[in-house]
Amino acid sequence: MKQTAPLTITGGRLVLADGVREGAVRLVDGQIDALGDIAPQDGDEVIQARGQLVAPGLVDYGVFAIDKPAFHFGGITRAALMPDQSPPLDLPSRVAYIAKSGKPDFWVHPLAAATRGLEGTQLAEIGLMREAGARGIATGRRWIGDTGVMLRLLRYAAMLDLTVVVHAEDGALAGDAVATAGEIATRLGLPSAPAEAEALALARDLALAEMAGARVHFRQVTTRAGLALIRAAKDRGLPVTAGVTPAHFMLSDLATADFRSFMRLSPPLRVEDDRQAVIEAIGDGTIDVVASGHDPRGPEQKRLPFADAAPGMAGAETLLAMVLTLVRDGTIDMARAFALVAATPARLLGVGAGALVAGHEADIALIDPEKPWVIDSAKMAATAGNTPFDRQPTQGRVTALFKGGMRIGG
């Protein structure tokens, strides 16, 4: 699929790095040719945005499954795929296959498994997987408990100039816990782990990253103590970034009170003070990325007692709407919202996308930020509808999506 004729989108509000401005954008040969106060040229196809937002396609940093219909619905044009697949992405051949799997209407950027079989003991063939198309290294759903292995990984990643995507949760403390230790977990009788499991893992890995001179992205930082460690590391100039999914700024552990397994997440939902800390960290720049954490789980994995259900949520379709709640609440502005879900993830992946910039790939979303809709797990485009936001009224929908200048999706 290749763009056959120039396309100009007029009458929109362009979401730029420094704010939102009225203007147009012209797409030629799959790239952004020009934008701003421009007019269509002879022979251009013209689309009238009618005051909608004209934004970069979202770049979802760290998903566990590729669900094209769900991603298209949510305005996502490319995603970094975690190595937790069956089989894991721990060989160059698997990485090469995945890197081509989404084209032409979706870009999949594989994250290579840090260790063989994601078992945390032997390093995988990271250099060869980089050559095969890996855009980063990831520890997967689990923390690497062996400090020596983690240090070797970080040193190797620094040598290869690759970002390491880390799950920050001390495995020995977390164990088989499904909840955060506290009043709610005690009342419900759920196996729980202290929130400090996150801070302890972060402290070790930050120290190792500083020793190795490696770039590290902590995929989810969800506690006040953990976020304080990230701030301190950034203040010291470490090349560290942090992410979170909407569940941890929208919900607290109170949402688990009815044992609904759609609330079974990893890391588990935290207490209200931690939820507020996440919102503060998004507002002050401590958190760099908001990702969907897209992990659709069918009824055979979710229609179980809470403690037996698999963790994860179908997040691709709700990512944009949930981030727009932060804009409406005044926590961030629209430019910052798209830095969180597009520009920064694209930079971490090293791809020319995620921002309305001449020369970048023409991945564009038209968005009505006020359009109301109700999230319905039974009607989701994802392979499974395990959303923690089921039946929640929200606002903000993608009305048209373009990949490389070509319209895709519905």
C-alpha positions as CSV (number, residue, x, y, z in Angstrom):
1,M,0.0,0.0,0.0
2,K,1.6,3.2,-1.1
3,Q,0.2,6.8,-1.3
4,T,-0.8,7.4,-4.9
5,A,-1.7,11.1,-4.9
6,P,-0.8,14.1,-2.6
7,L,-3.4,14.7,0.2
8,T,-4.0,17.9,2.0
9,I,-6.0,18.0,5.2
10,T,-7.4,21.5,5.7
11,G,-9.4,23.4,8.3
12,G,-8.0,21.5,11.3
13,R,-6.3,22.3,14.5
14,L,-2.7,21.0,14.3
15,V,-1.3,19.4,17.5
16,L,2.3,20.6,17.5
17,A,5.1,20.2,20.0
18,D,4.5,23.7,21.3
19,G,0.7,23.9,21.2
20,V,-2.4,23.6,19.0
21,R,-2.7,25.9,16.0
22,E,-5.1,26.2,13.1
23,G,-3.7,25.1,9.8
24,A,-3.4,22.4,7.2
25,V,-1.0,19.5,6.5
26,R,0.1,18.2,3.1
27,L,1.0,14.5,2.7
28,V,3.2,13.4,-0.3
29,D,4.7,10.0,-1.0
30,G,3.9,8.8,2.5
31,Q,5.6,11.7,4.3
32,I,4.6,15.0,5.7
33,D,5.5,17.5,3.0
34,A,4.4,20.8,4.6
35,L,2.1,22.1,7.3
36,G,0.8,25.3,8.7
37,D,-0.7,28.2,6.7
38,I,-0.7,26.3,3.4
39,A,-3.2,25.7,0.7
40,P,-3.8,22.5,-1.4
41,Q,-2.0,22.3,-4.7
42,D,-3.5,21.4,-8.0
43,G,-4.2,17.7,-8.2
44,D,-4.3,17.2,-4.4
45,E,-7.0,15.1,-2.7
46,V,-8.5,17.4,-0.1
47,I,-10.1,16.4,3.2
48,Q,-11.8,19.1,5.3
49,A,-11.1,18.5,9.0
50,R,-13.9,20.9,10.1
51,G,-12.1,22.1,13.3
52,Q,-11.1,18.6,14.5
53,L,-7.7,17.9,15.9
54,V,-5.1,16.9,13.3
55,A,-2.6,14.9,15.4
56,P,0.2,12.4,14.9
57,G,-0.8,8.7,14.9
58,L,-0.3,7.2,18.4
59,V,2.8,5.2,19.1
60,D,2.0,2.5,21.7
61,Y,5.2,1.6,23.6
62,G,5.0,-1.8,25.1
63,V,2.0,-4.0,24.0
64,F,1.6,-7.7,24.4
65,A,-0.5,-8.4,21.4
66,I,-1.2,-6.9,18.0
67,D,-4.9,-6.3,17.4
68,K,-5.1,-4.2,14.2
69,P,-8.8,-3.3,14.4
70,A,-8.4,-2.2,18.1
71,F,-5.3,-0.2,17.3
72,H,-7.0,1.5,14.3
73,F,-10.0,2.3,16.4
74,G,-7.7,3.9,19.0
75,G,-5.7,6.0,16.5
76,I,-2.5,3.9,17.0
77,T,-0.4,3.5,13.9
78,R,2.6,1.7,15.3
79,A,3.4,-0.2,18.5
80,A,6.4,-1.7,20.3
81,L,5.7,-5.4,20.9
82,M,6.9,-6.9,24.1
83,P,8.8,-10.2,23.8
84,D,6.3,-12.2,25.8
85,Q,5.0,-14.1,22.9
86,S,4.6,-17.8,22.2
87,P,7.4,-18.6,21.5
88,P,9.3,-15.6,23.0
89,L,11.1,-13.1,20.8
90,D,14.5,-14.4,21.8
91,L,15.8,-15.4,18.3
92,P,16.7,-13.2,15.3
93,S,14.3,-15.1,13.0
94,R,11.4,-14.4,15.3
95,V,12.2,-10.8,15.6
96,A,12.6,-10.4,11.8
97,Y,9.2,-12.0,11.2
98,I,7.4,-9.8,13.7
99,A,9.1,-6.7,12.3
100,K,7.3,-7.3,9.0
101,S,4.0,-8.6,10.4
102,G,1.9,-5.5,10.5
103,K,2.7,-3.9,7.2
104,P,1.4,-2.1,5.2
105,D,-1.2,-0.6,7.4
106,F,0.5,-0.9,10.8
107,W,4.1,-0.8,12.0
108,V,5.2,-3.4,14.6
109,H,8.5,-2.6,16.3
110,P,9.6,-5.8,18.2
111,L,11.4,-5.5,21.5
112,A,13.9,-8.3,21.9
113,A,13.9,-10.7,24.8
114,A,16.7,-9.8,27.2
115,T,17.2,-13.4,28.2
116,R,16.6,-16.8,26.6
117,G,13.1,-17.8,27.1
118,L,12.6,-14.7,29.3
119,E,13.8,-16.8,32.2
120,G,16.2,-14.2,33.5
121,T,19.4,-16.4,33.5
122,Q,21.2,-16.3,30.1
123,L,21.4,-13.3,27.8
124,A,19.7,-13.8,24.4
125,E,21.4,-13.0,21.1
126,I,20.7,-9.3,21.4
127,G,23.2,-8.1,18.8
128,L,21.8,-10.4,16.1
129,M,18.2,-9.5,17.1
130,R,19.1,-5.8,16.7
131,E,20.3,-6.5,13.2
132,A,17.0,-8.4,12.6
133,G,14.9,-5.3,13.5
134,A,14.6,-5.1,17.3
135,R,14.1,-1.6,18.4
136,G,14.9,-2.2,22.1
137,I,15.4,-4.9,24.7
138,A,12.8,-5.9,27.3
139,T,12.9,-8.0,30.4
140,G,9.2,-9.0,29.7
141,R,6.5,-9.3,32.3
142,R,9.1,-10.2,35.0
143,W,12.0,-8.6,36.8
144,I,15.4,-10.1,36.3
145,G,16.3,-11.1,39.9
146,D,20.0,-12.0,39.2
147,T,21.9,-8.8,39.6
148,G,24.9,-10.1,37.7
149,V,22.8,-11.0,34.7
150,M,21.1,-7.6,34.8
151,L,24.4,-5.7,34.9
152,R,25.7,-7.7,31.9
153,L,22.5,-6.9,30.0
154,L,22.8,-3.2,30.7
155,R,26.4,-3.1,29.6
156,Y,25.7,-5.0,26.4
157,A,22.7,-2.7,25.7
158,A,24.8,0.4,26.2
159,M,27.4,-0.9,23.8
160,L,24.6,-1.5,21.2
161,D,22.9,1.8,21.9
162,L,19.6,0.1,22.7
163,T,17.1,1.1,25.4
164,V,16.3,-1.6,28.0
165,V,12.6,-1.8,28.9
166,V,12.3,-3.0,32.4
167,H,9.5,-4.5,34.6
168,A,10.1,-2.9,38.0
169,E,8.8,-5.3,40.6
170,D,11.0,-7.3,43.0
171,G,9.9,-10.9,42.1
172,A,10.9,-12.3,45.5
173,L,8.6,-9.8,47.3
174,A,5.8,-9.9,44.7
175,G,5.7,-13.7,44.5
176,D,2.2,-14.8,43.6
177,A,0.5,-11.6,44.9
178,V,-2.5,-10.3,43.0
179,A,-3.0,-7.1,45.0
180,T,-1.2,-4.3,46.8
181,A,-0.8,-4.9,50.5
182,G,-3.2,-2.7,52.5
183,E,-6.7,-2.4,53.8
184,I,-8.5,-3.4,50.6
185,A,-6.4,-6.6,50.1
186,T,-6.8,-7.5,53.7
187,R,-10.6,-7.1,53.6
188,L,-10.8,-9.1,50.4
189,G,-8.4,-11.8,51.6
190,L,-6.3,-11.5,48.4
191,P,-2.6,-12.5,48.2
192,S,-0.8,-9.2,48.3
193,A,2.7,-7.7,48.1
194,P,4.0,-4.5,49.6
195,A,4.1,-1.5,47.2
196,E,7.8,-1.3,48.2
197,A,8.5,-4.2,45.8
198,E,8.5,-1.5,43.0
199,A,10.8,0.9,44.7
200,L,13.3,-1.8,45.6
201,A,13.5,-3.1,42.0
202,L,13.8,0.5,40.8
203,A,16.6,1.3,43.2
204,R,18.7,-1.7,42.1
205,D,18.2,-1.2,38.4
206,L,18.9,2.5,38.5
207,A,22.2,1.8,40.3
208,L,23.1,-0.8,37.7
209,A,22.1,1.5,34.8
210,E,24.3,4.2,36.2
211,M,27.2,1.8,36.5
212,A,26.7,0.6,32.9
213,G,25.9,3.9,31.3
214,A,22.7,2.4,29.8
215,R,19.4,3.9,28.7
216,V,16.5,2.4,30.7
217,H,12.8,2.8,30.4
218,F,10.7,1.5,33.3
219,R,7.5,0.5,31.6
220,Q,5.2,1.1,34.6
221,V,6.0,3.2,37.6
222,T,3.0,3.3,39.9
223,T,3.9,4.3,43.4
224,R,4.9,7.5,45.1
225,A,8.1,6.0,46.3
226,G,9.0,4.7,42.9
227,L,8.3,8.0,41.2
228,A,10.6,9.8,43.7
229,L,13.4,7.5,42.7
230,I,12.8,8.3,39.0
231,R,12.9,12.1,39.8
232,A,16.1,11.8,41.7
233,A,17.7,9.8,38.8
234,K,16.6,12.4,36.3
235,D,18.0,15.1,38.5
236,R,21.4,13.3,38.4
237,G,21.2,13.3,34.6
238,L,20.7,9.6,34.1
239,P,19.1,8.6,30.7
240,V,16.1,7.1,32.3
241,T,12.4,7.3,31.3
242,A,9.3,6.1,32.9
243,G,5.9,5.0,31.7
244,V,2.4,4.1,33.0
245,T,-0.9,2.8,31.7
246,P,-4.2,4.6,32.1
247,A,-5.4,2.1,34.7
248,H,-3.0,3.5,37.3
249,F,-4.0,7.1,37.0
250,M,-7.7,6.4,36.6
251,L,-8.2,3.7,39.2
252,S,-7.1,2.8,42.7
253,D,-7.4,-0.6,44.5
254,L,-10.9,0.4,45.5
255,A,-11.9,-0.8,42.0
256,T,-11.1,-4.4,43.0
257,A,-13.6,-4.4,45.8
258,D,-16.2,-6.5,43.8
259,F,-13.5,-9.0,42.7
260,R,-14.1,-8.1,39.1
261,S,-11.2,-9.9,37.3
262,F,-10.9,-7.2,34.6
263,M,-9.2,-5.2,37.5
264,R,-6.5,-7.9,37.8
265,L,-3.5,-6.1,36.5
266,S,0.3,-6.3,36.8
267,P,1.5,-4.3,38.7
268,P,-1.7,-4.4,40.8
269,L,-3.8,-1.3,41.3
270,R,-2.4,0.9,44.1
271,V,-3.8,2.9,47.0
272,E,-5.4,6.3,46.3
273,D,-2.2,8.2,47.4
274,D,-0.2,6.4,44.8
275,R,-2.8,7.1,42.1
276,Q,-2.6,10.8,42.9
277,A,1.2,10.6,42.8
278,V,1.0,9.1,39.2
279,I,-1.2,12.1,38.1
280,E,1.3,14.5,39.7
281,A,4.2,12.8,37.9
282,I,2.4,13.0,34.6
283,G,1.9,16.7,35.2
284,D,5.5,17.5,36.2
285,G,7.2,15.5,33.5
286,T,8.5,12.6,35.7
287,I,6.5,10.2,33.6
288,D,7.5,10.3,29.9
289,V,5.1,7.8,28.3
290,V,1.5,6.6,28.7
291,A,1.0,3.3,26.9
292,S,-2.0,1.1,26.5
293,G,-0.4,-2.1,28.0
294,H,-2.7,-3.8,25.5
295,D,-3.0,-7.4,26.7
296,P,-6.4,-8.9,25.6
297,R,-7.4,-12.0,27.7
298,G,-10.2,-14.3,26.8
299,P,-12.9,-15.6,29.1
300,E,-10.9,-18.7,29.8
301,Q,-8.3,-16.5,31.5
302,K,-10.5,-13.9,33.0
303,R,-13.8,-15.6,34.1
304,L,-12.0,-17.1,37.1
305,P,-11.7,-16.2,40.8
306,F,-9.8,-12.9,41.0
307,A,-6.6,-14.6,42.4
308,D,-6.6,-17.1,39.6
309,A,-7.3,-14.8,36.7
310,A,-4.5,-13.7,34.3
311,P,-3.3,-10.1,34.7
312,G,-3.8,-7.7,31.8
313,M,-6.2,-5.4,30.0
314,A,-7.4,-4.6,26.5
315,G,-6.2,-1.0,26.4
316,A,-5.7,0.1,22.7
317,E,-9.2,1.4,22.1
318,T,-9.3,3.4,25.3
319,L,-5.8,4.9,25.5
320,L,-6.5,8.2,23.7
321,A,-9.8,8.8,25.6
322,M,-8.2,8.2,29.0
323,V,-5.3,10.5,28.3
324,L,-7.7,13.2,27.1
325,T,-9.3,13.1,30.6
326,L,-6.0,14.5,31.9
327,V,-6.3,17.4,29.4
328,R,-9.9,18.1,30.4
329,D,-8.9,18.0,34.1
330,G,-6.1,20.6,33.5
331,T,-3.3,18.2,34.4
332,I,-1.6,18.5,31.0
333,D,-2.2,20.4,27.8
334,M,-2.9,18.8,24.4
335,A,0.7,19.1,23.2
336,R,2.0,17.2,26.3
337,A,-0.7,14.6,25.8
338,F,0.7,13.7,22.4
339,A,4.2,13.8,23.6
340,L,3.2,11.1,26.1
341,V,1.4,8.8,23.5
342,A,3.3,9.6,20.3
343,A,6.4,11.8,20.2
344,T,8.4,10.3,23.2
345,P,7.6,6.7,22.3
346,A,8.7,7.3,18.7
347,R,11.9,8.8,20.0
348,L,12.6,5.8,22.2
349,L,12.1,3.6,19.2
350,G,14.2,5.7,17.0
351,V,11.6,6.2,14.3
352,G,10.7,9.3,12.3
353,A,7.1,9.5,13.5
354,G,5.0,10.6,16.4
355,A,5.0,14.3,15.6
356,L,3.7,16.7,12.9
357,V,7.1,17.5,11.4
358,A,8.0,17.9,7.7
359,G,9.8,14.8,6.6
360,H,8.2,12.5,9.2
361,E,6.1,9.6,8.1
362,A,2.5,10.7,7.3
363,D,0.9,8.9,10.2
364,I,-2.1,11.1,11.0
365,A,-5.2,10.9,13.2
366,L,-8.2,13.2,12.9
367,I,-9.8,13.4,16.3
368,D,-13.0,14.8,17.8
369,P,-11.9,15.4,21.4
370,E,-15.4,16.1,22.6
371,K,-17.2,13.2,21.0
372,P,-19.0,11.2,23.7
373,W,-19.1,7.4,23.8
374,V,-19.5,4.6,26.3
375,I,-16.8,1.9,26.6
376,D,-18.4,-1.5,26.2
377,S,-16.4,-4.6,26.6
378,A,-18.9,-6.6,24.5
379,K,-18.4,-4.3,21.5
380,M,-14.7,-3.8,21.5
381,A,-12.7,-4.4,18.3
382,A,-10.0,-6.2,20.3
383,T,-9.8,-10.0,20.3
384,A,-11.0,-9.8,24.0
385,G,-12.7,-7.0,25.8
386,N,-11.1,-7.2,29.2
387,T,-11.1,-3.5,29.9
388,P,-11.2,-2.1,33.4
389,F,-13.2,0.8,32.1
390,D,-16.2,-1.2,31.0
391,R,-19.4,0.9,30.9
392,Q,-17.5,4.1,31.6
393,P,-18.8,7.2,29.7
394,T,-15.9,9.0,28.1
395,Q,-15.0,11.5,25.4
396,G,-12.7,11.7,22.4
397,R,-12.8,9.5,19.3
398,V,-10.7,9.1,16.2
399,T,-12.7,9.9,13.1
400,A,-10.1,9.1,10.4
401,L,-6.7,7.5,10.5
402,F,-3.9,7.7,7.9
403,K,-0.8,5.5,7.7
404,G,1.9,6.7,5.3
405,G,-0.7,9.1,3.8
406,M,-3.2,6.3,3.1
407,R,-6.5,6.1,4.9
408,I,-6.9,3.0,7.1
409,G,-9.4,1.5,9.4
410,G,-13.1,2.0,9.4
